[in-house]
Amino acid sequence: MPIFRIMGGSRNNATTSNLAQQVQHQQAPAVRQNDRRVSRHTYPGQRLTQNAPFQAPNNPLMNSAAAARGNMNPNPAAASHSNYNHFDPASNNPVIRGANVDPGNTPDPQTLLSAMQVDGTAARPGAYAVTRSTTGPSQVYRVTVPPGVRPGSEFTVHAGARRVRVRCPPTSRPGHSLQITLPPEPVTHNQLLKIAPLTCTEEDRPGGGAVHMTPEVRKVNQAALESGGVAQTFLVTIPQNIYPGMQFTVNVEGQRFMVTCPNNAGPNMKVRIVPPTQPEEPMAAPKTQVFEVIVPAGVRPNQPFTLMANGQRVLVTCPTNVAPGQKIRFQLPVQQVIGKIQLSYENESGGWCRTIRVKDLKFQWVRVQSKKEEEHDPSSGFVDDMSTFDFSKAAYVRKISYLEGNDARMRTAKVDLVPANEAVVDSRLIHANKTLLSYADIANIQGKSLEEKVAWFQNICKQLTSKWEDGHIKLVVRRHSLLQDSVEAVMSLGRDDMRKHWRVEFLGEPAIDAGGVTREWFQLVTEQLFDPDFGLWLSSVNNQMCMTINPASGTFVIYFFLFWVQLSVSHTISLCYFCDTLDISCPDDHLVYFRFLGRIMGRALFDRQLIKGHMVRHLYKHLLGWPITFDDLEAQDEEYYNSLKKFTTMDDLSMMCLDFTITEETLGVRRDVELIPGGNMKEVTAENLPQYLEANLQYRMLDRVKPQIRELMLGFFDIIPEPALTVFDPNELELSLCGLPSIDMDDWQYNTIYSGLFENSNKGKPHHKCVQWFWEVVRDDFDQEMKARLLQFVTGTSGVPPRGFSVLQGNDGNIKKFAIHGVDRNSYAFPRSQ
């Protein structure tokens, strides 16, 4: 069938195309001129000024704020002007708006256009928000019915840049002229996003890329705290033809708000809205079932205890007027008694498990008596309220209190360790007024295999992903400045952008990203971040395959050098001092890199990508909200753990002359750190020993690197919802992020030593039948996941050293090969790792 190209339509098409080609040719020298490498020490504050051809504000939201006025129906929202640069749609000249822009340095249109994207080609690295719109007038074309076309049949024509099919009317014949009207041609918009600054909390000092919280944002957080909610703001774009004083409607996260345009804002500009604190969505009244139980012995009024209801364990609080032995009644939803509701992690969390609280159906950590404890105590099911300190049972969970930041794209938070039995997490996830998961869904999937859990988790992520029609994000980076460009691009995205479709492009390398480019980008970026030479991470003392946060990632150390100089024959000596400052890592922006890494880890889990770096175990626990115990401290620093444990057996602590301080050493520089306020004036005694031990655990597991951990978790939760993580344990999270290792079974078996009852076994050919059965099961019956889990159980990580098992590292930091120790089964009923 012949295809006819119809000339005509909009007269501006050719002009626009020629103009785009002209601008594209003119922008190349400007791009080459500004495409230069910069040191990471100038990032992020100065880099935009140095690289970009125009002055960009460092903080687009902290310089002005205005409250929304007028009728706030249906949902009022405060709004503030965002100093974003934008183009005036009514003219061809760019307009620069914002308090941080120097009017005398306003660039000419050609220079500014060189920093934008023309004809789909990225002119500079960064993150681009790509959207498509069909605004504009309809287009009218005249076409001629080609020969051989009968009435009612279709034929194809070219209308401008589009190829369309036309149905021949019943009254038309070949050669007749037809008029067709086409909707506006979709136009692709590419908006270059600017980096968003971090905000520190009131209790922290600014630095590392974080700035002080503005008074306006502080008021928003204080108001939310007083109302009992969580502060939350949104960035919205003012529609066309909306000017100061006019109202417009926006929809954010399933909620609809009426906003009044501030005096200093206009069309296409960004404003921050502060919606009113919404009460928690009430759950629909489900069908309930009444249970009658007897209060166990030893339970006091208002004390929680667990009991079995229809074969399921639930958490109930004893009423004030009830004593042990009396009967009580309570109601449970029918769906709760279907399936296993208790999330049991006894093998991984030291006897702690999550169970449902009856009052609000949230998951709460509880520690129930073990089987051995039940044998000695008839009141089984009794919940240990942890009212007294126990070195072997004490556990603490991180608590995150979210706060709004100066830029709505970058929130901040307060992070603390609280007793594990006080930590709760939502058991349901609501997105766009739709419940994606409930406690019953989590309980049903929690006991399944890792593969099934990952498939379930990916289905949740798929429902959270924005539609392609709503726009996507294109990340443009240069290979020679891969990490710098990637940080600047990802840190310019808002939380809603983190769940959009991403496309990664290496500047100057035309390619279609079908998954391979993105996979390579994740591997290269995380490999650089976890490199110890970069200064953010260090190899763990106990395991060379695990990385721990460098406490000195943002520290300056001052050195004094002493020289003796002979000035004359009379042996007159002069003493000279020289002072030099050593930059350990990147103190100007190290927190930016940790927020960036958290976002990369979250996005990798969201997209089922892999990263190049294994972290120490307690960091995975922080991400999951798992209890931190003294066993985690032992895995981190066994010598320090043993010294603390000895204090619990000493009769007289006064002879140790301890106070609530510790001494830190960084590159030879010593400093005293107070574990509590005024700790240098407080002596450690038998009465306050539990407080001293708790303070040490909190400092080593959190406070020592609290700013870094806070930014890592904030970046991770910018994309990953916490309720969906409750199905994983730390080992499964590590395997999901880092993938299954490639294990050489011959190398593993050859570099294994035997002791105890198996001491006479030889390398490669063990004689004892139990050892032979062990290797047969591992080789033939274990898949890659089970082999990785065995390696995790013994060594603490699924990573294999690059040089193989011959250089496997032990807890003391020395090479310690994989060992199998034979014991009498009367002494140990189950396998143990040491």
C-alpha positions in Angstrom: 0.0 0.0 0.0 1.5 3.4 -0.9 2.5 5.8 1.8 2.0 9.5 1.1 3.8 12.3 3.0 1.5 15.2 3.4 3.2 18.6 3.5 1.6 21.2 5.6 0.2 21.5 9.1 1.8 23.8 11.6 4.1 26.4 10.0 6.2 26.5 13.2 7.4 22.9 12.8 10.2 23.7 10.4 11.2 26.8 12.2 11.4 25.0 15.5 13.5 22.2 14.0 15.9 24.6 12.4 16.2 26.6 15.6 16.8 23.5 17.6 19.6 22.4 15.2 21.1 25.9 15.3 21.1 25.9 19.1 22.5 22.4 19.2 25.5 23.4 17.0 26.1 26.6 19.1 26.0 24.8 22.4 28.8 22.4 21.8 31.7 24.8 22.5 30.1 26.0 25.7 29.7 22.4 26.9 33.3 21.5 26.2 34.4 24.7 28.0 32.4 23.9 31.1 33.1 20.1 31.1 36.0 20.0 33.5 36.7 17.9 36.5 36.5 19.3 40.0 37.7 17.9 43.3 35.1 16.2 45.5 36.1 18.6 48.3 34.3 21.4 46.5 31.1 19.4 46.3 28.2 20.1 46.7 28.1 23.8 47.5 30.6 25.2 45.1 30.4 22.7 42.2 27.2 24.1 40.7 28.8 27.6 40.6 32.0 26.3 39.0 30.5 24.0 36.5 27.2 25.6 35.5 27.2 28.7 33.2 24.8 30.5 35.6 24.6 31.0 39.4 22.4 28.4 40.9 21.1 28.7 44.5 22.4 26.2 47.0 19.2 26.2 49.0 16.1 26.8 46.9 13.7 26.7 49.8 15.3 28.3 52.8 15.2 32.0 51.7 11.5 32.6 51.5 8.3 31.2 52.9 4.7 32.3 52.8 1.5 30.9 54.2 -1.3 30.1 51.9 -4.3 32.4 52.1 -7.9 32.5 51.1 -10.4 29.6 51.1 -8.6 26.5 52.2 -11.5 24.1 51.3 -11.4 21.1 50.9 -8.1 20.7 52.6 -6.1 23.8 53.5 -2.3 23.8 52.9 0.4 26.4 53.6 2.6 27.3 50.7 6.0 28.8 50.3 7.9 30.1 47.3 10.7 27.9 46.0 13.5 29.8 44.3 13.7 27.6 41.2 15.0 28.9 37.9 12.5 28.5 35.1 11.7 29.7 31.6 9.0 32.3 30.9 6.5 30.5 28.5 5.3 33.9 27.2 8.7 34.7 25.7 11.8 33.1 24.1 14.1 34.6 26.7 14.9 32.8 29.9 14.0 34.4 33.2 16.0 33.8 36.3 14.2 34.0 39.6 15.4 33.6 43.1 17.0 35.4 46.0 20.3 33.7 45.5 20.7 34.8 41.9 23.0 37.8 41.1 21.0 40.1 38.7 24.3 41.4 37.3 25.4 37.9 36.2 22.3 36.9 34.4 23.5 34.9 31.4 22.4 35.4 27.8 19.9 32.9 26.3 22.4 30.9 24.3 24.7 30.3 27.3 21.8 29.2 29.4 20.4 26.9 26.7 23.8 25.2 26.5 23.1 23.8 30.0 19.7 22.3 29.0 18.7 19.4 26.8 18.0 20.0 23.1 16.6 17.4 20.7 16.9 14.6 23.2 20.7 15.0 23.6 22.0 15.7 27.1 24.2 18.8 27.0 25.5 18.3 30.6 25.5 15.6 33.3 22.8 15.5 35.9 19.3 14.3 36.6 16.5 15.1 34.1 12.8 14.9 34.9 11.3 13.7 31.6 7.6 14.4 31.0 5.3 14.4 28.0 2.4 16.8 27.4 -0.1 17.3 24.7 -1.0 21.0 25.3 -1.5 23.2 22.3 -3.9 23.6 19.4 -5.1 20.8 17.2 -3.4 20.3 13.8 -5.3 20.2 10.6 -4.0 18.5 7.5 -5.3 18.0 3.9 -4.8 14.5 2.5 -5.6 12.8 -0.8 -7.2 9.3 -0.9 -4.6 7.1 -2.7 -5.5 4.8 -5.6 -6.9 1.5 -4.8 -8.6 2.6 -1.5 -12.2 1.7 -1.1 -14.8 3.4 1.2 -14.5 2.1 4.7 -10.9 0.8 4.3 -7.9 2.4 6.0 -4.7 3.9 4.5 -1.5 5.4 6.1 -0.2 8.9 5.7 2.6 11.0 7.3 1.3 14.1 9.1 4.3 16.2 10.2 6.5 13.9 12.2 3.7 11.4 12.9 2.5 8.4 11.0 -1.3 8.0 11.2 -4.0 5.8 9.7 -7.1 7.2 8.1 -10.4 5.5 7.4 -11.8 6.4 4.0 -15.4 7.9 4.4 -18.2 6.1 2.6 -18.7 9.1 0.2 -15.1 9.4 -0.8 -13.1 7.8 -3.6 -9.5 7.6 -4.7 -8.2 11.1 -5.6 -10.6 12.9 -3.4 -9.2 15.5 -0.9 -9.9 14.9 2.8 -9.4 17.2 5.8 -8.2 15.4 9.0 -7.8 16.9 12.5 -5.1 15.5 14.8 -4.7 16.1 18.5 -1.7 18.1 19.6 1.6 16.3 19.1 3.1 15.1 22.4 6.0 17.3 23.5 8.8 15.9 25.6 10.0 18.2 28.4 13.4 17.6 30.0 13.9 19.6 33.2 17.4 19.6 34.7 17.1 19.2 38.4 19.2 21.0 41.0 20.8 19.4 44.0 19.0 19.6 47.3 20.9 20.4 50.5 20.8 18.3 53.7 19.4 19.7 56.9 20.8 18.9 60.3 18.6 18.6 63.4 18.7 21.1 66.3 20.8 18.8 68.4 23.5 18.4 65.7 26.1 20.8 64.4 26.0 21.8 60.7 28.7 20.3 58.6 29.4 17.4 56.2 27.0 18.9 53.7 24.2 19.6 56.2 23.0 23.1 57.1 21.1 24.7 59.9 17.3 24.2 60.0 15.5 27.5 59.1 13.0 29.0 61.5 10.1 28.4 59.2 10.9 24.7 58.9 11.5 24.5 62.7 8.0 25.9 63.3 6.5 23.3 61.0 8.2 20.4 62.9 7.3 21.9 66.2 3.6 22.2 65.2 3.6 18.6 64.0 5.2 17.4 67.3 2.6 19.3 69.3 -0.3 17.8 67.3 1.1 14.3 67.7 1.7 13.7 64.0 4.7 13.7 61.6 5.7 16.8 59.7 5.2 16.4 56.0 5.5 18.9 53.2 5.3 18.6 49.4 6.7 20.4 46.4 4.1 21.2 43.7 4.2 23.2 40.5 2.0 26.2 40.0 -0.2 25.6 36.9 -0.3 27.9 33.9 -2.3 31.1 34.2 -2.2 31.0 38.0 -0.9 34.2 39.6 -0.5 35.6 43.1 -3.7 35.4 45.1 -5.4 32.8 42.8 -6.3 29.4 44.0 -5.5 26.0 42.4 -6.1 22.4 43.3 -3.3 19.8 43.7 -3.3 16.1 44.3 -0.5 14.6 46.4 -0.4 11.0 47.7 -4.1 10.5 47.1 -5.1 13.7 48.9 -6.6 16.8 47.3 -5.7 20.3 48.5 -6.8 23.8 47.6 -3.7 26.1 47.6 -3.5 29.9 47.2 -0.6 31.1 45.1 1.9 33.2 47.2 2.7 36.8 46.3 6.2 36.0 45.2 5.3 33.0 42.9 3.9 32.5 39.5 3.2 29.9 36.8 5.6 27.0 36.4 7.3 27.8 39.7 7.7 25.4 42.6 6.0 26.0 46.0 6.1 24.1 49.2 2.7 23.2 50.7 2.3 22.1 54.3 -0.9 20.0 54.5 -2.7 19.8 57.9 -1.8 16.8 60.0 -4.1 14.0 59.0 -5.4 11.6 61.7 -4.4 8.0 61.1 -6.8 6.3 58.8 -9.2 4.2 60.8 -9.3 0.5 59.9 -12.6 -1.0 58.8 -14.4 -2.8 61.5 -13.6 -6.4 60.8 -15.5 -9.5 62.0 -14.3 -10.4 65.5 -14.1 -13.5 67.6 -14.3 -13.5 71.4 -11.6 -15.4 73.4 -11.6 -16.3 77.1 -8.2 -17.0 78.8 -6.7 -17.2 82.2 -4.1 -14.7 83.3 -0.8 -16.5 84.0 0.9 -16.5 87.3 3.3 -13.7 88.0 1.6 -11.2 85.8 0.9 -7.8 87.4 -1.8 -5.3 86.4 -1.0 -3.3 83.3 1.8 -5.7 82.4 1.9 -7.2 78.9 1.9 -10.9 78.5 1.6 -13.3 75.5 -1.0 -16.1 75.3 -2.3 -18.6 72.8 -5.5 -17.7 71.1 -6.8 -20.4 68.7 -3.2 -21.6 68.3 -1.7 -18.2 67.7 0.4 -16.0 70.0 -0.9 -12.5 70.7 0.2 -9.7 73.1 -2.3 -8.7 75.7 -2.1 -6.2 78.6 -3.4 -7.3 81.9 -6.4 -5.1 83.1 -5.9 -3.1 86.3 -8.6 -5.0 88.3 -7.5 -8.5 87.4 -5.2 -10.8 89.3 -3.4 -14.0 88.1 -5.7 -17.0 87.8 -8.7 -14.9 86.8 -10.4 -15.1 83.4 -10.4 -12.3 80.9 -12.1 -11.9 77.6 -10.9 -10.0 74.5 -11.8 -9.8 70.8 -9.6 -10.5 67.8 -10.3 -9.9 64.1 -11.2 -13.1 62.3 -8.4 -12.6 59.7 -5.8 -12.4 62.5 -6.5 -16.0 63.6 -5.9 -17.2 60.1 -2.3 -18.0 59.5 0.8 -17.4 61.6 0.8 -13.9 63.1 3.9 -14.1 65.2 7.0 -13.2 63.3 9.6 -15.5 65.0 13.3 -14.7 64.7 14.5 -16.7 67.7 17.5 -18.2 65.7 18.6 -14.7 64.6 17.6 -12.2 67.2 18.5 -13.8 70.5 15.0 -15.0 71.5 13.2 -11.8 70.4 10.2 -12.0 68.2 7.6 -9.7 66.7 4.0 -10.1 67.6 0.8 -8.2 67.1 -0.4 -5.7 69.7 -4.2 -6.1 70.2 -4.8 -2.4 70.8 -3.5 -1.0 67.4 -2.5 -4.1 65.4 1.2 -3.0 65.2 4.2 -5.2 65.4 6.1 -5.0 68.7 9.3 -6.8 69.8 8.8 -9.1 72.8 11.0 -11.6 74.5 9.2 -14.7 75.6 10.5 -17.4 77.8 12.6 -20.0 76.1 11.9 -23.7 76.4 14.6 -24.1 79.1 13.1 -21.2 81.0 9.6 -22.7 80.7 10.9 -25.9 82.3 12.0 -24.0 85.4 9.0 -21.6 85.4 5.5 -22.9 85.0 4.2 -19.5 83.9 5.0 -20.1 80.3 4.1 -17.3 77.9 5.2 -14.7 80.3 6.8 -11.7 78.6 10.1 -10.5 80.0 9.5 -6.8 80.7 13.2 -6.3 81.0 12.7 -4.2 84.1 16.1 -5.4 85.4 19.3 -5.3 83.4 20.6 -8.6 82.1 23.8 -8.6 80.1 22.8 -11.6 78.0 19.3 -10.4 77.3 19.5 -6.6 77.0 18.5 -5.4 73.5 17.9 -2.0 71.9 16.3 -0.9 68.7 16.9 2.3 66.7 13.9 4.7 66.7 13.5 7.2 63.8 11.5 10.4 64.3 11.1 12.0 60.9 11.4 15.8 60.5 11.0 18.1 57.5 14.2 19.6 56.0 14.8 23.0 54.5 14.2 21.4 51.1 11.1 19.2 50.8 13.1 16.7 48.8 15.4 16.0 51.7 13.9 15.3 55.1 15.9 14.8 58.2 15.3 12.8 61.4 16.3 12.2 65.0 17.7 8.7 65.7 18.0 7.1 69.1 18.3 3.7 70.7 15.3 2.6 72.8 14.7 -0.7 74.7 13.6 -3.3 72.2 10.2 -3.9 73.9 9.3 -0.2 73.2 10.0 -0.4 69.5 7.0 -0.9 67.1 6.5 -0.8 63.4 3.4 -0.5 61.3 1.9 -3.7 60.1 0.2 -2.3 57.0 1.2 -0.1 54.0 -1.2 2.4 52.5 -0.3 4.0 49.1 -2.7 6.3 47.2 -5.5 5.4 49.6 -5.0 1.7 48.8 -3.8 -0.9 51.3 -0.9 -2.7 49.7 -0.2 -5.1 52.6 -1.5 -5.9 56.0 -0.3 -7.8 59.0 -1.9 -11.0 57.7 0.0 -10.7 54.4 3.3 -10.1 56.2 2.8 -13.1 58.6 1.9 -15.4 55.7 5.0 -14.6 53.7 7.5 -14.4 56.6 8.0 -18.1 56.9 8.6 -18.8 53.2 11.8 -19.1 51.3 14.0 -16.2 50.3 13.0 -16.5 46.6 9.3 -16.3 47.5 9.9 -13.3 49.8 11.8 -11.4 47.1 9.1 -12.1 44.6 6.5 -10.8 47.0 8.6 -7.8 47.8 9.1 -7.0 44.1 5.3 -7.1 43.6 4.9 -4.5 46.4 7.6 -2.3 44.7 5.9 -2.7 41.4 2.7 -1.2 42.9 4.7 1.6 44.4 6.4 2.5 41.0 4.9 5.5 39.3 3.4 5.0 35.8 5.6 5.7 32.8 3.0 8.2 31.6 3.6 10.3 34.8 7.2 10.9 33.7 10.5 9.2 34.3 14.0 10.2 35.4 17.1 10.2 33.2 20.5 10.2 34.9 23.3 11.4 32.7 26.8 10.8 34.0 30.4 10.9 32.7 32.7 8.0 33.1 35.7 10.1 34.2 33.6 11.8 36.9 31.2 8.9 37.5 30.8 9.3 41.3 30.6 13.1 41.4 28.0 13.2 38.6 26.0 10.4 40.1 25.9 12.0 43.5 24.8 15.3 42.1 22.1 13.7 40.0 20.6 11.4 42.6 20.7 14.0 45.4 18.6 16.3 43.2 15.7 13.9 43.2 12.7 14.1 45.5 11.2 11.1 47.3 8.5 10.8 44.6 11.2 10.8 41.9 12.9 7.9 43.7 10.0 5.6 42.8 9.8 6.6 39.1 11.3 4.7 36.2 15.0 5.4 35.9 17.1 5.5 32.7 20.9 5.8 33.0 23.0 7.3 30.2 26.8 7.7 30.0 27.5 11.0 28.3 28.9 10.5 24.8 28.0 6.8 24.7 24.7 6.4 22.8 23.0 3.2 24.0 19.6 1.8 24.8 19.3 1.1 28.5 17.7 -2.3 28.5 19.1 -3.1 31.9 22.8 -3.6 31.2 23.8 0.1 31.5 21.9 0.5 34.8 23.4 -2.7 36.2 26.9 -1.5 35.3 26.2 1.9 36.9 25.2 0.3 40.2 28.3 -1.9 40.3 30.7 0.9 39.5 29.2 3.5 41.9 29.0 1.2 44.9 32.5 -0.2 44.3 33.9 3.4 44.5 31.9 4.2 47.6 32.9 1.1 49.6 36.6 1.5 48.6 38.5 2.1 51.9 40.8 4.5 50.1 37.9 6.8 49.6 37.7 7.3 53.4 34.0 6.6 54.1 34.3 3.0 55.0 36.9 0.8 56.7 37.4 -3.0 56.6 36.0 -4.5 59.8 38.5 -5.6 62.4 36.9 -9.0 62.7 36.1 -9.7 59.1 38.0 -8.4 56.1 35.0 -9.0 53.8 32.7 -6.7 55.8 32.8 -2.9 55.7 32.2 -0.6 58.7 31.6 3.1 58.8 34.8 5.2 59.2 34.2 7.3 62.4 36.7 9.8 61.0 35.0 10.2 57.7 34.4 13.9 58.5 37.3 14.8 60.8 40.3 17.1 60.4 43.4 16.2 62.3 46.1 18.8 63.0 49.7 17.7 63.2 52.6 19.6 64.7 56.1 19.0 63.3 59.2 19.8 65.4 62.5 20.6 63.7 65.8 21.5 65.3 67.9 23.8 63.1 71.6 24.7 63.7 72.0 28.4 62.9 75.7 29.1 63.6 79.0 27.6 64.5 78.3 28.6 68.2 75.7 25.8 68.2 72.8 28.2 68.7 69.6 26.1 68.4 66.3 27.4 67.2 63.0 25.6 67.7 60.6 25.7 64.8 57.0 24.6 64.7 55.1 23.7 61.5 51.4 23.1 61.5 49.6 21.1 58.8 46.0 20.0 58.5 45.3 16.5 57.1 42.0 15.8 55.4 41.2 12.3 56.4 38.3 11.9 54.0 35.7 14.4 52.7 34.5 16.4 55.8 32.8 19.1 53.7 30.3 16.7 52.2 30.7 13.2 53.7 27.1 13.1 54.9 25.9 13.7 51.4 27.7 10.6 50.3 26.1 8.5 53.0 22.6 9.8 52.0 23.5 9.0 48.4 24.6 5.5 49.3 21.4 4.9 51.3 19.4 5.9 48.2 21.5 3.7 46.0 21.0 0.7 48.3 17.2 1.4 48.5 16.9 1.7 44.7 19.0 -1.5 44.2 16.6 -3.4 46.4 13.6 -1.7 44.7 14.9 -2.6 41.2 16.5 -6.0 42.2 20.0 -4.7 41.4 23.1 -5.7 43.2 25.7 -3.6 45.0 29.4 -4.2 45.6 29.9 -4.1 49.3 29.1 -6.2 52.4 28.4 -4.2 55.6 28.8 -5.4 59.2 25.8 -7.2 60.6 24.5 -4.5 63.0 24.1 -2.0 60.1 21.6 -4.4 58.5 19.9 -4.7 61.8 19.5 -0.9 61.9 17.9 -0.9 58.5 15.5 -3.6 59.5 14.8 -2.2 63.0 16.1 -5.3 64.7 17.3 -5.6 68.3 21.0 -4.7 68.9 22.5 -6.8 71.7 25.9 -7.2 73.3 26.5 -10.1 70.9 26.6 -7.6 68.1 29.3 -5.7 70.0 31.2 -9.0 70.3 31.1 -9.5 66.6 32.3 -6.0 66.0 35.1 -5.9 68.7 35.6 -9.1 70.7 38.3 -7.6 72.9 36.1 -4.6 73.9 33.2 -6.9 74.6 35.2 -9.2 76.9 36.5 -6.2 78.9 32.9 -5.0 79.5 31.7 -8.5 80.4 34.4 -8.8 83.1 32.9 -5.8 84.9 29.7 -7.7 85.5 31.7 -10.3 87.6 33.8 -7.9 89.6 32.9 -7.3 93.3 34.6 -3.9 93.7 34.6 -1.6 90.7 36.1 1.3 92.5 39.6 -0.2 92.0 39.1 0.3 88.3 38.8 4.1 88.6 36.2 4.3 85.8 34.1 7.2 84.8 31.5 7.6 82.0 34.1 8.5 79.3 36.1 6.5 76.8 39.3 7.4 74.9 39.2 7.5 71.1 42.4 7.5 69.0 42.4 8.8 65.4 45.7 8.6 63.5 47.6 9.0 66.7 45.5 11.8 68.2 43.7 10.9 71.4 40.5 12.5 72.7 38.1 11.8 75.6 34.4 11.2 74.7 31.7 11.5 77.3 29.2 8.7 77.1 26.6 10.8 79.0 26.4 14.5 79.7 28.9 15.2 82.5 30.3 11.8 82.2 33.8 12.8 83.2 32.5 13.8 86.6 30.5 10.5 87.2 32.2 7.5 88.7 31.2 4.0 87.7 29.8 2.0 90.7 28.0 -1.3 91.1 24.7 0.6 91.2 25.1 2.4 87.9 27.1 -0.3 86.1 24.0 -1.2 83.9 23.8 2.4 82.8 27.5 2.4 82.0 27.3 -0.8 80.0 24.2 0.5 78.1 26.0 3.8 77.3 29.0 1.8 75.9 26.8 -0.3 73.7 24.9 2.7 72.5 28.1 4.6 71.7 29.8 1.8 69.8 26.6 0.7 67.9 25.1 4.1 67.1 26.4 7.3 68.6 30.0 6.9 67.4 28.7 7.3 63.8 25.2 8.5 64.3 25.2 11.3 61.6 26.4 8.8 59.0 23.9 6.1 60.1 21.1 8.6 60.1 21.8 9.7 56.5 22.2 6.1 55.4 18.8 5.1 56.8 17.1 8.3 55.5 18.3 7.6 52.0 17.3 4.0 52.2 13.8 4.9 53.5 13.4 7.6 50.8 12.3 4.7 48.6 11.7 1.5 50.7 8.7 1.4 53.0 9.6 0.0 56.4 6.6 -2.4 56.8 7.6 -4.3 53.7 11.0 -5.1 55.3 9.6 -7.0 58.2 9.6 -10.2 56.2 13.5 -10.2 56.0 16.2 -11.0 58.5 19.7 -9.5 58.3 21.1 -12.4 56.3 18.3 -12.3 53.8 18.7 -8.5 53.4 22.5 -9.0 52.7 21.8 -11.7 50.1 19.1 -9.6 48.4 21.5 -6.5 48.2 24.8 -8.3 47.4 23.6 -11.4 45.6 24.6 -15.0 46.0 28.4 -15.5 46.1 30.3 -17.7 43.7 31.7 -20.5 46.0 34.5 -22.8 44.9 33.7 -26.0 46.8 37.1 -27.6 46.1 38.9 -24.5 47.5 36.5 -24.4 50.5 37.1 -28.1 51.3 40.8 -28.0 50.7 41.3 -25.0 53.0 39.3 -26.5 55.9 40.9 -27.7 59.1 39.5 -30.2 61.5 39.7 -30.4 65.3 38.2 -32.2 68.2 36.8 -35.6 67.3 37.6 -34.9 63.6 41.3 -34.0 64.2 42.7 -37.0 62.3 40.8 -36.0 59.0 43.1 -35.0 56.2 42.8 -32.1 53.8 40.5 -32.8 50.9 39.8 -36.4 52.0 38.3 -36.5 55.5 38.2 -39.9 57.1 35.4 -39.4 59.6 32.0 -40.4 58.2 30.3 -37.4 59.8 32.7 -35.0 57.9 32.1 -37.0 54.7 28.4 -36.6 55.1 28.7 -32.9 55.8 30.6 -32.2 52.5 28.2 -34.5 50.6 25.2 -32.6 51.8 26.8 -29.2 51.2 28.0 -30.2 47.7 25.0 -32.1 46.4 22.0 -31.0 48.4 22.7 -27.3 49.1 21.8 -24.8 46.5 23.7 -21.5 46.2 21.4 -19.8 48.7 21.9 -22.5 51.4 25.7 -22.5 50.8 25.7 -18.7 51.3 23.6 -19.0 54.5 26.1 -21.6 55.8 28.9 -19.2 55.1 27.0 -16.5 56.9 26.3 -18.7 59.9 30.0 -19.4 60.4 31.8 -16.2 59.2 29.1 -13.6 59.7 28.9 -12.6 56.0 28.2 -14.3 52.6 31.3 -12.7 51.0 34.3 -14.8 49.9 37.8 -13.3 50.0 39.1 -12.5 46.5 42.1 -14.9 47.1 39.8 -17.7 48.3 39.3 -19.5 51.6 43.0 -19.7 52.2 43.0 -16.1 53.5 39.7 -16.2 55.5 39.9 -13.8 58.4 38.9 -14.6 62.0 37.6 -12.4 64.8 41.0 -11.5 65.9 41.9 -10.0 62.6 44.4 -12.8 61.7 44.0 -15.4 59.0 41.8 -18.2 60.3 40.7 -21.0 58.0 37.3 -22.6 58.0 37.3 -25.2 60.8 35.0 -28.1 61.6 35.2 -29.1 65.3 33.9 -32.5 66.4 32.0 -32.6 69.8 30.0 -35.0 71.8 26.3 -34.7 70.9 25.5 -35.0 74.6 27.2 -31.6 75.1 25.8 -29.8 72.1 22.6 -30.8 70.5 22.7 -28.3 67.7 25.5 -26.9 65.5 27.3 -23.8 66.8 29.6 -21.2 65.2 32.5 -19.5 67.0 
